[in-house]
């Protein structure tokens, strides 16, 4: 099988995902996508017609985020109309899956030069949902889209309530979760102060040439464990809200599958991923394309995997995904120099570290989504770029990136620094 090489990785800074408050919230989502696509084109002196395809991840393909953002953003970014685009949805795993799809096409010999990435404007999606509710438009029923047959087979709850349930099942308490949240903020603060994100971060520029955002907007690096201990749990009331049309609550949906778990409210804003706007993209090429164009690879894709796990707990698939991709690569845990695991909630990464008995210093050393935010469809691509930058900084060899996704899934990838 042919090699797939990562040539470059770029991302926008992440803006606070609240309409009117975040620096990016007034922009069209395609503007963010076009920003990173344009950056790849300029930084790598790409022929505007030379890219075979743009594979894009966007989870909430609604309103302004609908209509195949991969294609439309490529046109907005000045690519030749011959450059096609497609947009996919694996919930939180969309950006990582887009990258895996691109790598797979190159490894199969079908394509030579691809761009993969993702965008999510959480500020817009939250407002869009509120406008629908105000207009009296009923929700299709959350995860499962109101499919009663599916709900009977696989109850699916609120993600925050799932996080609290996993903590109960794993015996992970509030103190450990708060400690993880504070450490994410501390690490992100160090990374920003030392310029560790500078290589991949590109400013978002307005139509008049003005800089709209050039640095992370969400982090609070001074956050302490003591401050987090004062925050009220975010999902205490949510747990007892109706989770489906028959009135079954989110708590009861989990108890249908796990009747003995006592779900205590633990997670809060400081131990949950931040709501932000952002985009990220990677340029991937075949060996033939590298020889032809003179592009310099930064990493090689070693292996990729996808795993489904319990849809009711929803957030538990990263551990089996990591084990599966390690097996595919013929590598052991000890071979991985850097781990990126999306901080959807503190319990996801805390359990991941405990289950695989990992060195904590190697997992999300520059902080994660708790501190920096989680622009859903973009995050997977962001994490791959972050891992690549960190492997180069520390002179490591292998990085493993994985993340939970709604429906109880996790994509994963292992990259090798060159």
Secondary structure per residue as TSV (DSSP state, phi and psi in degrees):
chain	resnum	aa	ss	phi	psi
A	1	X	-	360.0	140.2
A	2	X	-	-69.5	159.3
A	3	X	-	-86.0	147.8
A	4	X	E	-114.4	126.6
A	5	X	E	-110.5	141.9
A	6	X	E	-93.0	120.4
A	7	X	E	-91.2	-41.3
A	8	X	E	-158.0	158.6
A	9	X	E	-143.2	130.7
A	10	X	E	-137.1	157.8
A	11	X	E	-155.1	159.5
A	12	X	E	-82.2	161.3
A	13	X	-	-64.1	158.9
A	14	X	-	-96.7	126.1
A	15	X	E	-98.1	151.3
A	16	X	E	-56.8	128.2
A	17	X	S	-86.1	55.7
A	18	X	S	-134.7	124.2
A	19	X	T	-58.3	128.3
A	20	X	T	86.4	-14.4
A	21	X	T	-109.8	-40.5
A	22	X	S	-78.7	144.8
A	23	X	T	-64.5	-25.6
A	24	X	T	-98.2	-6.4
A	25	X	T	-65.9	-17.9
A	26	X	T	-89.1	-4.4
A	27	X	S	-86.3	158.0
A	28	X	-	-74.4	139.2
A	29	X	H	-53.8	-34.1
A	30	X	H	-65.7	-23.6
A	31	X	H	-62.6	-44.1
A	32	X	H	-65.2	-44.6
A	33	X	H	-62.1	-43.8
A	34	X	H	-63.5	-31.2
A	35	X	H	-59.6	-48.5
A	36	X	H	-76.3	-32.9
A	37	X	H	-64.5	-44.2
A	38	X	H	-61.8	-40.2
A	39	X	H	-61.9	-43.1
A	40	X	H	-62.8	-41.2
A	41	X	H	-62.8	-46.3
A	42	X	H	-73.3	-45.9
A	43	X	H	-63.3	-29.6
A	44	X	T	-111.4	10.1
A	45	X	T	49.0	50.1
A	46	X	-	-76.8	142.9
A	47	X	-	-64.8	123.1
A	48	X	T	-58.1	-17.1
A	49	X	T	-108.4	3.6
A	50	X	-	-88.2	-10.2
A	51	X	-	-81.8	131.9
A	52	X	-	-72.7	-36.0
A	53	X	E	-167.4	155.7
A	54	X	E	-115.5	118.4
A	55	X	E	-109.6	116.8
A	56	X	E	-121.1	146.8
A	57	X	E	-112.7	127.2
A	58	X	-	-145.2	121.8
A	59	X	S	-76.8	-53.7
A	60	X	-	-93.2	89.4
A	61	X	-	-87.7	71.2
A	62	X	-	-128.8	147.8
A	63	X	G	53.2	-125.2
A	64	X	G	-66.1	-18.0
A	65	X	G	-92.6	3.0
A	66	X	-	-90.2	-175.1
A	67	X	S	75.9	36.2
A	68	X	-	56.7	75.1
A	69	X	H	-61.1	-33.2
A	70	X	H	-56.6	-45.8
A	71	X	H	-70.4	-48.2
A	72	X	H	-66.8	-38.7
A	73	X	H	-69.3	-34.3
A	74	X	H	-62.9	-41.1
A	75	X	H	-64.9	-42.2
A	76	X	H	-64.0	-31.0
A	77	X	T	-82.4	-1.0
A	78	X	T	90.6	13.2
A	79	X	-	-71.8	154.0
A	80	X	-	-62.8	143.7
A	81	X	T	-57.2	-17.7
A	82	X	T	-72.4	-13.6
A	83	X	S	-81.8	112.8
A	84	X	E	-84.4	171.7
A	85	X	E	-153.8	151.3
A	86	X	E	-141.8	151.4
A	87	X	E	-127.1	135.0
A	88	X	E	-126.4	167.7
A	89	X	-	-138.0	109.9
A	90	X	-	-122.0	48.7
A	91	X	G	50.0	-129.8
A	92	X	G	-62.4	-24.8
A	93	X	G	-86.8	11.8
A	94	X	H	-63.0	-47.0
A	95	X	H	-66.7	-35.9
A	96	X	H	-70.7	-41.7
A	97	X	H	-64.7	-39.3
A	98	X	H	-57.9	-41.4
A	99	X	H	-66.2	-43.1
A	100	X	H	-62.4	-41.0
A	101	X	H	-62.0	-42.5
A	102	X	H	-63.6	-45.9
A	103	X	H	-61.5	-41.3
A	104	X	H	-62.2	-39.0
A	105	X	H	-65.3	-39.6
A	106	X	H	-69.0	-43.2
A	107	X	H	-64.5	-29.1
A	108	X	H	-79.7	-12.7
A	109	X	T	88.2	6.3
A	110	X	S	-79.9	-30.9
A	111	X	-	-137.6	165.9
A	112	X	S	-121.9	-29.2
A	113	X	E	-143.4	114.5
A	114	X	E	-134.0	151.8
A	115	X	E	-116.0	134.9
A	116	X	E	-130.7	148.9
A	117	X	E	174.6	-153.1
A	118	X	E	-173.5	165.9
A	119	X	E	-142.9	143.3
A	120	X	E	-148.3	126.7
A	121	X	E	-106.1	88.5
A	122	X	H	-64.3	-31.9
A	123	X	H	-61.6	-43.9
A	124	X	H	-68.9	-45.3
A	125	X	H	-63.2	-40.5
A	126	X	H	-64.5	-41.0
A	127	X	H	-67.1	-40.5
A	128	X	H	-59.4	-44.5
A	129	X	H	-63.5	-39.7
A	130	X	H	-65.6	-39.5
A	131	X	H	-64.1	-38.0
A	132	X	H	-64.7	-43.0
A	133	X	H	-64.3	-41.6
A	134	X	H	-62.7	-34.6
A	135	X	T	-80.4	-1.2
A	136	X	T	82.2	14.0
A	137	X	-	-79.9	122.6
A	138	X	-	-77.4	142.9
A	139	X	-	-66.0	147.1
A	140	X	-	-72.1	-0.2
A	141	X	-	110.7	21.6
A	142	X	T	66.3	-150.5
A	143	X	T	-60.2	132.0
A	144	X	T	93.3	-8.5
A	145	X	T	52.2	38.8
A	146	X	T	75.5	15.5
A	147	X	-	-76.4	102.9
A	148	X	H	-64.7	-35.2
A	149	X	H	-63.4	-43.8
A	150	X	H	-65.0	-42.7
A	151	X	H	-60.8	-32.9
A	152	X	H	-70.5	-32.3
A	153	X	H	-83.2	-42.4
A	154	X	S	-136.8	86.2
A	155	X	-	-58.3	134.1
A	156	X	-	-125.1	124.0
A	157	X	-	-101.3	-171.4
A	158	X	-	-74.9	139.4
A	159	X	H	-61.9	-39.1
A	160	X	H	-64.8	-39.2
A	161	X	H	-66.7	-36.7
A	162	X	H	-60.5	-43.6
A	163	X	H	-59.6	-43.4
A	164	X	H	-65.5	-36.4
A	165	X	H	-66.7	-41.9
A	166	X	H	-62.8	-40.3
A	167	X	H	-60.3	-41.2
A	168	X	H	-64.9	-44.8
A	169	X	H	-65.9	-34.0
A	170	X	H	-90.9	-5.4
A	171	X	T	70.6	34.1
A	172	X	-	-103.6	121.4
A	173	X	-	-95.4	176.6
A	174	X	H	-59.9	-40.4
A	175	X	H	-61.4	-42.9
A	176	X	H	-65.8	-38.9
A	177	X	H	-67.7	-42.8
A	178	X	H	-64.2	-39.2
A	179	X	H	-62.9	-39.0
A	180	X	H	-66.3	-44.0
A	181	X	H	-60.8	-43.2
A	182	X	H	-66.1	-38.3
A	183	X	H	-67.9	-35.2
A	184	X	H	-60.6	-43.6
A	185	X	H	-65.1	-42.2
A	186	X	H	-62.6	-46.0
A	187	X	H	-64.6	-40.6
A	188	X	H	-63.0	-38.9
A	189	X	H	-61.8	-43.3
A	190	X	H	-63.7	-45.0
A	191	X	H	-60.6	-42.9
A	192	X	H	-68.2	-41.0
A	193	X	H	-64.2	-32.6
A	194	X	T	-91.8	1.0
A	195	X	T	71.1	28.5
A	196	X	T	-69.5	-20.1
A	197	X	T	-96.0	-2.1
A	198	X	T	-64.7	-35.8
A	199	X	T	-62.8	-35.6
A	200	X	T	-100.1	-16.6
A	201	X	E	-86.3	129.0
A	202	X	E	-119.2	138.4
A	203	X	-	-68.2	149.4
A	204	X	E	-92.8	123.6
A	205	X	E	-112.5	140.6
A	206	X	-	-83.0	173.4
A	207	X	T	-65.0	-22.0
A	208	X	T	-96.3	9.6
A	209	X	S	87.7	3.0
A	210	X	-	-80.8	145.8
A	211	X	E	-78.1	119.9
A	212	X	E	-89.6	-42.8
A	213	X	E	-157.1	130.1
A	214	X	-	-127.9	-0.7
A	215	X	S	-145.3	163.3
A	216	X	-	-58.9	135.6
A	217	X	S	-103.8	-19.8
A	218	X	S	-89.8	-36.5
A	219	X	-	-60.5	153.2
A	220	X	-	-129.9	78.4
A	221	X	T	-64.8	-15.4
A	222	X	T	-85.3	3.2
A	223	X	-	-61.2	135.7
A	224	X	-	-116.6	162.4
A	225	X	H	-59.7	-39.1
A	226	X	H	-63.1	-39.1
A	227	X	H	-66.6	-42.6
A	228	X	H	-64.6	-31.6
A	229	X	H	-65.1	-19.5
A	230	X	T	-87.6	-9.9
A	231	X	S	-79.4	137.8
A	232	X	-	-75.7	142.3
A	233	X	-	-55.6	139.3
A	234	X	S	-83.8	-18.7
A	235	X	S	-118.1	17.1
A	236	X	T	-62.9	-49.8
A	237	X	T	-74.2	-35.1
A	238	X	G	-59.3	-37.8
A	239	X	G	-56.5	-30.0
A	240	X	G	-105.3	15.3
A	241	X	S	-86.8	153.5
A	242	X	B	-60.7	131.2
A	243	X	-	-104.7	-8.5
A	244	X	S	-154.7	172.9
A	245	X	T	-61.2	-28.7
A	246	X	T	-81.4	4.2
A	247	X	-	92.0	-3.7
A	248	X	-	-60.3	128.3
A	249	X	B	-79.0	165.6
A	250	X	H	-60.3	-38.6
A	251	X	H	-62.8	-45.5
A	252	X	H	-66.4	-31.7
A	253	X	H	-60.5	-40.9
A	254	X	H	-70.9	-40.3
A	255	X	H	-68.2	-18.2
A	256	X	H	-62.2	-34.8
A	257	X	H	-96.6	-30.3
A	258	X	-	-128.7	75.4
A	259	X	T	-64.7	-21.4
A	260	X	T	-95.0	-4.9
A	261	X	-	-82.8	127.2
A	262	X	-	-96.4	107.9
A	263	X	-	-85.0	111.2
A	264	X	-	-98.6	138.4
A	265	X	-	-70.9	121.6
A	266	X	-	-129.5	-46.9
A	267	X	-	-75.0	148.7
A	268	X	-	-144.9	-170.8
A	269	X	G	-60.7	-28.5
A	270	X	G	-85.1	-5.4
A	271	X	G	-127.4	18.9
A	272	X	B	-122.8	156.6
A	273	X	-	-65.4	145.3
A	274	X	-	-77.7	145.2
A	275	X	-	-86.9	112.7
A	276	X	E	-142.9	170.1
A	277	X	E	-108.5	142.8
A	278	X	E	179.2	169.3
A	279	X	E	-147.9	156.0
A	280	X	E	-152.6	154.5
A	281	X	E	-151.5	150.6
A	282	X	E	-127.7	145.7
A	283	X	E	-104.1	124.1
A	284	X	E	-121.4	145.4
A	285	X	E	-145.1	157.1
A	286	X	E	-83.9	167.0
A	287	X	H	-62.3	-39.5
A	288	X	H	-61.9	-40.1
A	289	X	H	-67.4	-38.2
A	290	X	H	-62.0	-45.8
A	291	X	H	-64.6	-39.5
A	292	X	H	-70.0	-41.9
A	293	X	H	-100.4	-16.6
A	294	X	-	80.7	9.8
A	295	X	-	-62.2	145.3
A	296	X	-	-106.1	112.3
A	297	X	-	-67.7	141.6
A	298	X	-	-101.0	-25.7
A	299	X	E	-155.8	161.1
A	300	X	E	-116.4	138.7
A	301	X	E	-78.9	120.1
A	302	X	E	-89.7	-48.2
A	303	X	E	-160.6	156.8
A	304	X	E	-137.9	153.6
A	305	X	E	-155.3	157.6
A	306	X	E	-132.9	142.8
A	307	X	E	-140.0	141.5
A	308	X	E	-107.7	143.0
A	309	X	-	-133.7	-157.2
A	310	X	-	-64.2	115.6
A	311	X	T	-68.7	-22.0
A	312	X	T	-74.2	-43.9
A	313	X	T	-79.5	-27.9
A	314	X	-	72.0	-34.3
A	315	X	S	-111.0	15.6
A	316	X	-	-103.0	3.4
A	317	X	H	-78.4	-19.1
A	318	X	H	-57.4	-37.5
A	319	X	H	-64.2	-53.4
A	320	X	H	-63.7	-29.7
A	321	X	H	-65.4	-42.3
A	322	X	H	-63.3	-43.2
A	323	X	H	-64.0	-39.0
A	324	X	H	-67.6	-44.1
A	325	X	H	-71.5	-31.8
A	326	X	H	-62.8	-43.8
A	327	X	H	-62.9	-42.0
A	328	X	H	-61.8	-36.5
A	329	X	H	-82.2	-13.5
A	330	X	T	69.9	31.6
A	331	X	-	-116.0	160.6
A	332	X	-	-108.9	164.9
A	333	X	G	-53.7	-39.1
A	334	X	G	-66.0	-18.4
A	335	X	G	-79.1	-17.4
A	336	X	-	-85.3	122.1
A	337	X	S	-88.0	-22.7
A	338	X	E	-148.7	132.3
A	339	X	E	-118.6	133.2
A	340	X	E	-119.5	116.9
A	341	X	E	-126.3	119.8
A	342	X	-	-60.6	131.5
A	343	X	-	-85.4	62.6
A	344	X	S	-56.1	-45.7
A	345	X	B	-146.3	155.3
A	346	X	H	-57.4	-35.8
A	347	X	H	-65.0	-29.1
A	348	X	H	-60.9	-48.8
A	349	X	H	-79.1	-37.2
A	350	X	H	-59.8	-44.5
A	351	X	H	-67.6	-39.3
A	352	X	H	-58.1	-47.4
A	353	X	H	-62.0	-44.0
A	354	X	H	-68.8	-43.9
A	355	X	H	-65.1	-36.5
A	356	X	H	-98.5	0.2
A	357	X	T	53.3	56.4
A	358	X	-	-92.5	156.3
A	359	X	-	-73.4	115.9
A	360	X	G	-59.8	-29.1
A	361	X	G	-65.8	-21.1
A	362	X	G	-93.2	-5.8
A	363	X	B	-105.3	117.9
A	364	X	S	48.5	54.2
A	365	X	T	-66.3	-15.1
A	366	X	T	-107.6	23.7
A	367	X	-	79.8	179.7
A	368	X	-	-150.5	-154.4
A	369	X	H	-66.9	-21.8
A	370	X	H	-62.8	-41.4
A	371	X	H	-89.3	-39.1
A	372	X	H	-100.3	-20.2
A	373	X	-	101.0	161.6
A	374	X	-	-131.6	86.1
A	375	X	-	-78.1	93.3
A	376	X	H	-37.0	-62.0
A	377	X	H	-70.0	-17.0
A	378	X	H	-95.6	-20.7
A	379	X	H	-60.5	-40.6
A	380	X	H	-59.5	-42.2
A	381	X	H	-67.6	-36.7
A	382	X	H	-60.5	-45.4
A	383	X	H	-64.6	-37.1
A	384	X	H	-63.9	-44.7
A	385	X	H	-63.2	-40.0
A	386	X	H	-63.0	-42.4
A	387	X	H	-63.1	-42.5
A	388	X	H	-62.7	-46.5
A	389	X	H	-59.8	-41.7
A	390	X	H	-70.4	-39.5
A	391	X	H	-60.1	-40.0
A	392	X	H	-68.1	-38.9
A	393	X	H	-65.2	-42.6
A	394	X	H	-97.2	0.9
A	395	X	T	61.3	37.2
A	396	X	-	-84.6	170.1
A	397	X	-	-105.4	-55.6
A	398	X	E	-112.7	138.6
A	399	X	E	-126.0	139.2
A	400	X	E	-117.1	129.3
A	401	X	E	-124.1	130.5
A	402	X	E	-152.1	167.4
A	403	X	E	-165.3	148.3
A	404	X	E	-77.3	153.3
A	405	X	E	-138.3	149.8
A	406	X	T	-54.4	155.1
A	407	X	T	84.8	-1.0
A	408	X	T	80.5	49.0
A	409	X	E	-127.9	165.2
A	410	X	E	-156.6	121.0
A	411	X	E	-85.8	160.1
A	412	X	E	-149.8	156.0
A	413	X	E	-149.0	145.9
A	414	X	E	-116.3	130.1
A	415	X	E	-118.5	153.4
A	416	X	E	-119.5	124.0
A	417	X	E	-68.4	139.4
A	418	X	-	-109.4	360.0
